[in-house]
Amino acid sequence: MSLAGKLVNQIEIKSDGDVFHEIFRYRPHDISTMSPSNVQGCDLHGDGKEKVAKVVIEAIDEAKKSITFKMIEGDLMEFYKTFIATVHVEALGQSCLVAWTIEYEKRSENVPDPNTLMELALNITKDIETHQLK
């Protein structure tokens, strides 16, 4: 059984894709204001359990509106050797498509796939959209 995996999910948003990209690129500290039930500063909450993660921006592609984050410290590193998340925004006429990709390597077969973290990313995306549309 392979310990490496990849999750991909997409969500359509009606808010401005350029602004969405800008938030992750230049204003990640604002995410806790837009999604307070999921993000409290640098503390992430999923499944009702507090988890702390330290991430760095590994790559930015302005043309493709893509940002790649790499987890370097935190609670989740106990379960994953590597954890890389990429968010990509693509215009679809009046709306935008936000695609999240999570690439990971589990430390053991007993570690679950990070489906709850993908759900968290999608929930944060919805919260940012709601905040932008106010």
Secondary structure, 3 states (H helix, E strand, C coil): CCCEEEEEEEEEECCCHHHHHHHHHHCHHHHHHHCCCCEECCEEEECCEEEEEEEEEEEEECCCCEEEEEEEEEHHHHCEEEEEEEEEEEEECCEEEEEEEEEEEECCCCCCCCHHHHHHHHHHHHHHHHHHHC
